[in-house]
Structure formats: structure tokens, C-alpha cells
Amino acid sequence: MTGRTKVVVTAVAVLCGLTAVGLTVLALLVSLDTADRAASVIGAVVGLAGLVVSLFGLHRTEAGSPVEAGGARSISVGGSIAYAATGDRPQGARPVDPAVVRALPVPSGDAGGEPAGPVRSPGERSIAAGRDIGLADTGDEGGTA
């Protein structure tokens, strides 16, 4: 979760808690009927706010993903990539040793976060990442870059 998301979630949780305490105090000190009316109004407002948030979420996902792989056999990842290969391995080509791939350090970066900007790999056999790339192989001869 990003820092902004944590702040929003915490603020909403605190607001909900304060609302529950306020309605309880209202029911105990004033009357149950008044608390019932207040809860109905608060419920209607929260329901409309939920509708607005869900419509905003739908609009945001329709706008397009910030991660696009446009070229033939291209790879785009919003986070980090430990190993990526897009090439063919002809007969006799030396394959990448699986032990080497397993031994690669886990790339640093926030694996759960969104990339800082759009990540696009528009060319054929291109590889793009929003964070780190451990090992990338885009050719047919087993070379690494």
C-alpha cells in the first residue's frame, strides 16, 4: 500500500469509529428515535459516497493500464523482474542455467506499489519494468544484457 492509501484508509477507519461512538452517545443521552434518524441520514450519505467511489474506480480502470506490452513477444511489468527472456533458443544454443536464475537476488523496490509512471515496451522483443531487472535475454543466441 502506498503512503497516501494508508493515510486515507486510516482516516476512514477513524471517522467510522468516531461516528459509531457519536451515535451511541446520541442514543444514550438524547433518545433512541433521534439516534435512529441520524443513523439513517449517515447511512444514506455513506451509501452515496460509496457509489461515487465505485464509479471513480470504474472510470480509472477504463482509462488504461500504466503497464503495456505492445510489441511482438515483448514483456512489461509494473514491478521488478528477476529473469525475463523473449528469444528462441535454436538447437545447440546454451540455455540459461536454472540455478543461476534461482540465485539471482530479489530486485529491490516496492513489489506491491504502482510504477512511478507508465511502463511500456512497444518494440519487438522489448522488456520494460517499473522497478529493477535482474537478468534479461531478448535474443536467440543466449546473450544477456
KOLZA-322037 format. One line per field, with one value per atom (N, C-alpha, C, O): residue number from 1; chain; atom name; z, y, x. Coordinates in steps of 0.001 Angstrom, whole numbers, plus 500000, padded with zeros to 6 digits. Layout:
BEGIN
pos: [NUM ...]
unit: [A ...]
site: [CA ...]
w: [Z ...]
v: [Y ...]
u: [X ...]
END
This chain:
BEGIN
pos: [1 1 1 1 2 2 2 2 3 3 3 3 4 4 4 4 5 5 5 5 6 6 6 6 7 7 7 7 8 8 8 8 9 9 9 9 10 10 10 10 11 11 11 11 12 12 12 12 13 13 13 13 14 14 14 14 15 15 15 15 16 16 16 16 17 17 17 17 18 18 18 18 19 19 19 19 20 20 20 20 21 21 21 21 22 22 22 22 23 23 23 23 24 24 24 24 25 25 25 25 26 26 26 26 27 27 27 27 28 28 28 28 29 29 29 29 30 30 30 30 31 31 31 31 32 32 32 32 33 33 33 33 34 34 34 34 35 35 35 35 36 36 36 36 37 37 37 37 38 38 38 38 39 39 39 39 40 40 40 40 41 41 41 41 42 42 42 42 43 43 43 43 44 44 44 44 45 45 45 45 46 46 46 46 47 47 47 47 48 48 48 48 49 49 49 49 50 50 50 50 51 51 51 51 52 52 52 52 53 53 53 53 54 54 54 54 55 55 55 55 56 56 56 56 57 57 57 57 58 58 58 58 59 59 59 59 60 60 60 60 61 61 61 61 62 62 62 62 63 63 63 63 64 64 64 64 65 65 65 65 66 66 66 66 67 67 67 67 68 68 68 68 69 69 69 69 70 70 70 70 71 71 71 71 72 72 72 72 73 73 73 73 74 74 74 74 75 75 75 75 76 76 76 76 77 77 77 77 78 78 78 78 79 79 79 79 80 80 80 80 81 81 81 81 82 82 82 82 83 83 83 83 84 84 84 84 85 85 85 85 86 86 86 86 87 87 87 87 88 88 88 88 89 89 89 89 90 90 90 90 91 91 91 91 92 92 92 92 93 93 93 93 94 94 94 94 95 95 95 95 96 96 96 96 97 97 97 97 98 98 98 98 99 99 99 99 100 100 100 100 101 101 101 101 102 102 102 102 103 103 103 103 104 104 104 104 105 105 105 105 106 106 106 106 107 107 107 107 108 108 108 108 109 109 109 109 110 110 110 110 111 111 111 111 112 112 112 112 113 113 113 113 114 114 114 114 115 115 115 115 116 116 116 116 117 117 117 117 118 118 118 118 119 119 119 119 120 120 120 120 121 121 121 121 122 122 122 122 123 123 123 123 124 124 124 124 125 125 125 125 126 126 126 126 127 127 127 127 128 128 128 128 129 129 129 129 130 130 130 130 131 131 131 131 132 132 132 132 133 133 133 133 134 134 134 134 135 135 135 135 136 136 136 136 137 137 137 137 138 138 138 138 139 139 139 139 140 140 140 140 141 141 141 141 142 142 142 142 143 143 143 143 144 144 144 144 145 145 145 145]
unit: [A A A A A A A A A A A A A A A A A A A A A A A A A A A A A A A A A A A A A A A A A A A A A A A A A A A A A A A A A A A A A A A A A A A A A A A A A A A A A A A A A A A A A A A A A A A A A A A A A A A A A A A A A A A A A A A A A A A A A A A A A A A A A A A A A A A A A A A A A A A A A A A A A A A A A A A A A A A A A A A A A A A A A A A A A A A A A A A A A A A A A A A A A A A A A A A A A A A A A A A A A A A A A A A A A A A A A A A A A A A A A A A A A A A A A A A A A A A A A A A A A A A A A A A A A A A A A A A A A A A A A A A A A A A A A A A A A A A A A A A A A A A A A A A A A A A A A A A A A A A A A A A A A A A A A A A A A A A A A A A A A A A A A A A A A A A A A A A A A A A A A A A A A A A A A A A A A A A A A A A A A A A A A A A A A A A A A A A A A A A A A A A A A A A A A A A A A A A A A A A A A A A A A A A A A A A A A A A A A A A A A A A A A A A A A A A A A A A A A A A A A A A A A A A A A A A A A A A A A A A A A A A A A A A A A A A A A A A A A A A A A A A A A A A A A A A A A A A A A A A A A A A A A A A A A A A A A A A A A A A A A A A A A A A A A A A A A A A A A A A A A A A A A A A A A A A A A A A A A A A A A A A A A A A A A A A A A A A A A A A A]
site: [N CA C O N CA C O N CA C O N CA C O N CA C O N CA C O N CA C O N CA C O N CA C O N CA C O N CA C O N CA C O N CA C O N CA C O N CA C O N CA C O N CA C O N CA C O N CA C O N CA C O N CA C O N CA C O N CA C O N CA C O N CA C O N CA C O N CA C O N CA C O N CA C O N CA C O N CA C O N CA C O N CA C O N CA C O N CA C O N CA C O N CA C O N CA C O N CA C O N CA C O N CA C O N CA C O N CA C O N CA C O N CA C O N CA C O N CA C O N CA C O N CA C O N CA C O N CA C O N CA C O N CA C O N CA C O N CA C O N CA C O N CA C O N CA C O N CA C O N CA C O N CA C O N CA C O N CA C O N CA C O N CA C O N CA C O N CA C O N CA C O N CA C O N CA C O N CA C O N CA C O N CA C O N CA C O N CA C O N CA C O N CA C O N CA C O N CA C O N CA C O N CA C O N CA C O N CA C O N CA C O N CA C O N CA C O N CA C O N CA C O N CA C O N CA C O N CA C O N CA C O N CA C O N CA C O N CA C O N CA C O N CA C O N CA C O N CA C O N CA C O N CA C O N CA C O N CA C O N CA C O N CA C O N CA C O N CA C O N CA C O N CA C O N CA C O N CA C O N CA C O N CA C O N CA C O N CA C O N CA C O N CA C O N CA C O N CA C O N CA C O N CA C O N CA C O N CA C O N CA C O N CA C O N CA C O N CA C O N CA C O N CA C O N CA C O N CA C O N CA C O N CA C O N CA C O N CA C O N CA C O N CA C O N CA C O N CA C O N CA C O N CA C O N CA C O N CA C O N CA C O N CA C O]
w: [500000 500000 500000 500707 499219 499180 500427 501137 500684 501854 501821 502847 500644 500521 500810 501469 500325 500564 502050 502582 502721 504164 504934 505868 504543 505225 505023 505968 503797 503508 504274 504864 504270 504978 506476 507115 507036 508467 508781 509781 507952 508180 508125 508944 507167 507065 508280 508799 508732 509904 511147 511929 511336 512487 512387 513388 511203 511013 511322 511959 510874 511165 512660 513206 513314 514765 515509 516417 515133 515781 515522 516401 514341 514025 514896 515410 515071 515916 517364 518015 517871 519241 519352 520330 518368 518395 518381 519105 517572 517541 518855 519309 519461 520758 521824 522601 521867 522840 522576 523518 521328 520974 521447 521970 521263 521692 523209 523724 523928 525392 526031 527019 525482 526116 525599 526372 524353 523803 523719 524617 522665 522542 521431 520525 521525 520516 519168 518122 519185 517953 517218 515997 517943 517337 516762 515664 517499 517014 515762 514847 515719 514547 513318 512235 513489 512364 511890 510689 512841 512488 511757 510781 512226 511577 510164 509275 509933 508593 507644 506509 508110 507276 506991 505857 508025 507847 506887 506042 507008 506109 504659 503754 504435 503077 502492 501327 503304 502839 502525 501504 503404 503176 501933 501174 501722 500526 499250 498281 499240 498065 497865 496730 498954 498838 498260 497445 498673 498121 496634 495881 496208 494783 493994 492932 494516 493836 493744 492698 494837 494834 493836 493122 493775 492837 491385 490531 491091 489740 489373 488234 490319 490088 489793 488906 490525 490289 488919 488256 488483 487141 486069 485097 486253 485282 485223 484146 486369 486422 485712 485016 485865 485206 483707 482942 483269 481839 481136 479921 481886 481287 480705 479921 481069 480542 481628 482607 481432 482407 482201 481068 483300 483125 482638 482416 482472 482014 480701 480653 479627 478316 477613 477563 477073 476233 474822 474501 473971 472656 471535 470567 471636 470565 470617 471645 469484 469441 470416 470418 471234 472211 473191 473633 473529 474475 475876 476032 476887 478286 478996 478889 479722 480567 481918 482009 482969 484334 485151 485065 485940 486773 487910 488365 488387 489493 489003 487992 489728 489391 488641 488772 487847 487104 487533 487465 487972 488296 487016 486824 486124 484873 483811 484064 482618 481504 480218 479979 479386 478101 477030 477243 475872 474763 473505 472540 473477 472271 472161 473138 470956 470715 471037 470958 471387 471630 470530 470608 469499 468439 468962 470030 468212 468571 468862 468079 469973 470320 471070 471545 471198 471958 473440 473932 474129 475553 476326 476324 476989 477742 479038 479505 479588 480866 481941 482002 482786 483856 484880 485417 485173 486163 487536 488273 487891 489182 489251 490308 488105 488066 488283 489010 487652 487802 489254 489805 489887 491285 492214 493256 491857 492704 492531 493282 491553 491353 492592 493167 493009 494164 493803 492665 494775 494548 494345 495205 493226 492975 494060 494574 494397 495421 494837 493633 495687 495232 495881 496447 495804 496399 495436 494463 495713 494797 494680 493641 495728 495684 495186 494972 494994 494608 493123 492327 492769 491364 490817 491566 489519 488945 488990 489016 489000 489092 487892 488027 486748 485545 484658 485066 483461 482556 482196 481996 482119 481721 480401 480339 479350 478023 477342 477435 476657 475828 474427 474089 473603 472318 471212 470242 471336 470256 470349 471386 469259 469222 470206 470236 470998 471984 472997 473513 473284 474259 475664 475834 476654 478055 478833 478738 479610 480416 481797 481942 482813 484186 484885 484620 485786 486579 487688 488238 488024 489082 488504 487496 489122 488749 487836 487860 487022 486195 486586 486542 486974 487348 486138 486006 485238 484062 482921 483086 481765 480610 479389 479138 478629 477423 476308 476330 475325 474243 472902 471910 472857 471567 471447 472348 470299 470027 470363 470418 470587 470770 472207 472468 473165 474569 475237 476366 474565 475190 476224 476142 477190 478201 478189 477813 478611 478681 480029 480301]
v: [498827 500000 501238 501288 502215 503451 504274 504014 505264 506117 506856 507006 507310 508039 507125 507536 505898 504943 504624 504526 504462 504187 505325 505092 506554 507710 507738 507986 507486 507510 506395 506635 505189 504068 504355 504098 504879 505206 506289 506193 507307 508393 507881 508273 507013 506458 505581 505629 504788 503939 504787 504476 505848 506733 507416 507526 507872 508528 507579 507975 506330 505344 505067 504953 504960 504744 505902 505692 507127 508298 508395 508813 508018 508027 507026 507336 505837 504828 505304 505122 505910 506433 507563 507632 508437 509550 509077 509622 508073 507555 506866 506960 506182 505537 506583 506442 507632 508711 509386 509710 509597 510214 509359 509880 508055 507155 507128 507043 507197 507132 508446 508444 509563 510853 511539 512218 511389 512115 511164 511143 510388 509392 508420 508730 507249 506228 506648 506335 507347 507805 508805 508729 509730 510708 510019 510354 509062 508316 507523 507407 506974 506215 507115 506731 508300 509246 509672 509743 509951 510359 509223 509463 507996 506849 506664 506281 506920 506806 507818 507485 509054 510092 509754 509880 509325 508973 507787 507772 506804 505651 506049 505523 506980 507446 508180 507988 509013 509760 508802 508951 507813 506847 506000 505681 505635 504878 505660 505105 506941 507776 507958 507962 508107 508231 506944 506999 505789 504517 504407 503884 504894 504903 505767 505366 506942 507836 507190 507251 506574 505931 504775 504612 503970 502848 503334 502742 504388 504938 505515 505378 506148 506659 505506 505613 504412 503239 502634 502226 502570 502068 502959 502473 504247 505190 505080 505154 504905 504831 503590 503674 502438 501232 501271 500661 501970 502076 502979 502889 503842 504785 504086 504686 502851 502113 501810 502543 500743 500316 501096 501427 501393 502062 501107 501522 499822 498825 498242 497632 498435 497942 497264 497803 496086 495385 495405 494615 496297 496493 495728 495355 495489 494814 493315 492753 492661 491207 490633 491045 489696 488992 489947 489688 491045 491990 491728 491104 492205 491987 493330 494086 493635 494829 494403 493672 494861 494534 495817 496571 496068 497268 497218 498266 496031 495883 495501 496016 494590 494138 492814 492044 492555 491306 490652 491283 489399 488674 488146 488286 487530 486969 487070 486747 487519 487597 487234 487686 486413 486026 486094 485649 486654 486746 486042 485941 485555 484965 483473 482812 482943 481499 480932 481633 479695 479018 477966 476901 478240 477250 476039 476097 474957 473746 474097 474802 473615 473826 475110 475303 476009 477239 476902 476038 477579 477331 477990 479216 477197 477796 478437 478134 479308 479910 478854 478190 478699 477707 478078 479185 477179 477484 477822 478599 477260 477565 479028 479655 479567 480982 481854 482846 481487 482265 482229 483263 481042 480941 481719 482204 481846 482531 484046 484766 484537 485981 486641 486137 487762 488458 489006 489407 489014 489582 491069 491739 491604 493034 493863 493513 494965 495836 496617 496573 497321 498117 497638 496546 498433 498122 497240 497724 495929 494983 495214 494912 495746 495929 497282 497505 498194 499547 499714 498860 500811 501154 501701 502298 501509 502112 503631 504188 504296 505750 506396 507463 505778 506302 505146 503990 505428 504342 503476 503983 502173 501226 500620 499912 500898 500411 499777 500271 498677 498054 497914 496865 498972 498989 498203 497816 497959 497298 495790 495230 495137 493683 493173 493669 492184 491540 492515 492283 493589 494548 494146 493479 494556 494240 495544 496294 495820 497030 496686 495822 497375 497155 498495 499420 498595 499799 499901 500982 498800 498770 498202 498707 497170 496620 495403 494709 495151 493954 493221 493787 491939 491148 490646 490917 489908 489329 489346 488907 489852 489933 489351 489634 488534 487901 488156 487618 488985 489327 488712 488918 487963 487434 485937 485267 485416 483984 483239 482009 483951 483277 483113 482718 483396 483158 484258 484086 485399 486510 487186 487110 487842 488555 490007 490369 490825 492257 492781 493972]
u: [500844 500000 500890 501897 500521 501292 500995 500024 501836 501652 500323 499660 499943 498675 497487 496532 497544 496464 496354 495249 497485 497466 496815 496047 497121 496540 495023 494274 494574 493137 492416 491363 492971 492344 492284 491264 493359 493373 492353 491641 492272 491312 489873 489042 489579 488226 487908 486792 488868 488646 488384 487485 489157 488954 487593 486885 487219 485923 484767 483791 484872 483825 483731 482634 484871 484869 484235 483431 484590 484006 482504 481750 482073 480640 479898 478823 480446 479807 479719 478690 480790 480778 479759 479014 479720 478772 477324 476491 477016 475637 475277 474136 476226 475965 475685 474740 476502 476286 474943 474220 474607 473327 472156 471170 472266 471196 471061 469946 472170 472130 471705 470971 472156 471889 470626 469949 470296 469141 467956 467114 467883 466820 467172 467945 466592 466841 466255 466824 465133 464490 465388 465526 465992 466887 468127 468571 468681 469843 469490 470306 468272 467829 467761 468202 467214 467126 468523 468786 469404 470765 471483 472193 471300 471942 471410 472171 470143 469560 470183 470525 470331 470938 472401 472862 473129 474541 474669 475564 473790 473817 473578 474225 472647 472377 473589 473936 474219 475396 476547 477218 476778 477857 477568 478484 476299 475927 476197 476714 475854 476143 477643 478120 478388 479844 480435 481356 479913 480377 480094 480915 478944 478613 479597 480071 479897 480839 482227 482872 482681 483996 484034 485024 482970 482959 482928 483588 482186 482175 483542 483990 484192 485549 486499 487346 486367 487211 486981 487935 485729 485438 486045 486624 485911 486464 487985 488577 488607 490067 490593 491605 489937 490413 490152 490899 489116 488846 489850 490023 490507 491442 492665 493400 492889 494030 495040 495178 495718 496708 497999 498351 498716 500000 501093 502230 500744 501707 501202 500134 501983 501573 502740 503846 502489 503459 502896 502008 503397 502814 503486 502824 504761 505478 505317 504941 505608 505542 506558 507718 506138 506974 507654 508773 506988 507553 507005 505956 507717 507357 507360 508326 506286 506209 505681 504694 506341 505937 505986 506956 504952 504916 505908 506368 506255 507200 508573 509052 509209 510556 510511 509559 511562 511684 512994 514049 512938 514163 514799 516006 513986 514506 513429 512269 513809 512865 513590 514710 512945 513524 512453 511325 512805 511858 512346 511588 513568 514125 513903 513550 514115 514072 515448 516457 515473 516746 516921 516308 517749 517941 518715 519325 518685 519413 520867 521505 521389 522788 523061 524180 522076 522303 522383 521657 523254 523441 522300 522188 521448 520342 520858 521956 520054 520391 520215 519180 521217 521197 520121 520159 519152 518102 518669 518063 519815 520426 520844 520777 521279 521666 520443 520503 519327 518098 517631 517252 517654 517226 518154 517712 519428 520404 520375 521035 519619 519558 518978 518014 519552 518973 517598 517351 516724 515398 515582 516153 515112 515296 514636 513574 515284 514726 513563 513311 512868 511735 510464 510422 509443 508157 507386 506808 507379 506749 505253 504666 504620 503175 502741 501549 503675 503325 503141 503532 502550 502374 503687 504460 503955 505149 505049 503951 506194 506223 505536 504938 505611 504973 504575 504689 504113 503738 504949 506053 504722 505766 505328 504323 506080 505698 506899 508023 506638 507661 507068 506519 507174 506491 507177 506526 508467 509194 509139 508781 509496 509521 510580 511706 510204 511078 511667 512760 510966 511469 511021 510001 511787 511497 511544 512516 510487 510442 509902 509038 510425 509977 509852 510620 508871 508689 509714 509925 510352 511369 512669 513164 513222 514516 514377 513361 515423 515508 516781 517873 516630 517794 518555 519749 517882 518525 517516 516378 517933 517045 517739 518910 517012 517535 516530 515423 516918 515989 516368 515668 517460 517912 517764 517261 518220 518134 519406 519402 520492 521775 522178 523314 521304 521628 522412 522872 522580 523299 522433 521207 523032 522269 522671 523785 521734 522018 521605 521758]
END
